[in-house]
Amino acid sequence: MWLPTNLYERLPIGWVVVGLVFIICATYLGLSDPAAYGYFGVGVGCSIFGFFIGFLRAQYRAGKSSSEARVSSDDSPADNQ
């Protein structure tokens, strides 16, 4: 199943937002509630996952654009002379 590009590009931001909501809920509950620790853990996990996916995508795009530039410069007729 393929996701629309609009949605696919925004998923890391969604993970971070969900993580922040869980962290806010944990702080709202306070340390007296045992569920707050679970909320906080899920929130930190979601936020880290969102940042990690965003970082991997940025690295992939940077590597892809530099490799495309190398291929186009290797095929130029000026280099073959």
N, C-alpha and C positions, 0 to 999 in steps of 0.2 A: 504494500500500500504506500503510495507516494503522497507526501504532504504538499500543499500549495507553497510556493516559494515565500510568500508573505508570512505564512505561519511558521515555516521552517527557520526563517531568519530571526524570528523573534522568540523562539523557544528558550535560548539561554537567559534572556531577560525575564521570561516567565518563571523559570526555575529560581532565579535570584529573588524575584518578588514573592513567590510562595515561601521561600526560606525566610525572608524578612517578616512575613506575616506570622509564621510559626514562632519566630524569635520574639516578636511583639506580644503574641499570646502567652508565651512562657513568662515574660516579664509582668504581664498583667496578672497571671495566676499567682506569682510570687514563689519564693523558695519553700513555703510551707506546704505547697501541694506537690505530691510526688510526680504527677503528670507533667509538671513544668519542666522537669529534666528531660523527659521524652520529647516534649515540644521543642525544647532548645536543641537537642541533638538532631532531630529531623530538620529543623530550620538551618542549622549550620551545615548539615549534609547537603541539603538542597542548594544552598547558596554556593558552597564549594563546587558542587557539580555544575551549576550554571556558569560560574567563572571558568572552570576547567574546559567545558565545551566551547565557550567563547574564545578562550585562548587557543585551543586546538584549531578551530576554524580560522582564526587570524593567522596562525602559523602556516596552515595549508594554503591560504590565499597568497601569502607573501612568497612562499616557495613556488607556487604555481606561476605567479606573475614573473618571477625572476627566471624560471626555466623557460617560459615562453619568450622572454627577451633574449635568452641565449640561443634558442633555436632560430629565431628570426635573424639574429646577427650572424649565425653560422651559414645561413642560406643566402646572404646578401652577395651580389655579384662583385662587389668591390674587393671582398676577401679572396676571391678565386683567381685574381690576376697575379 
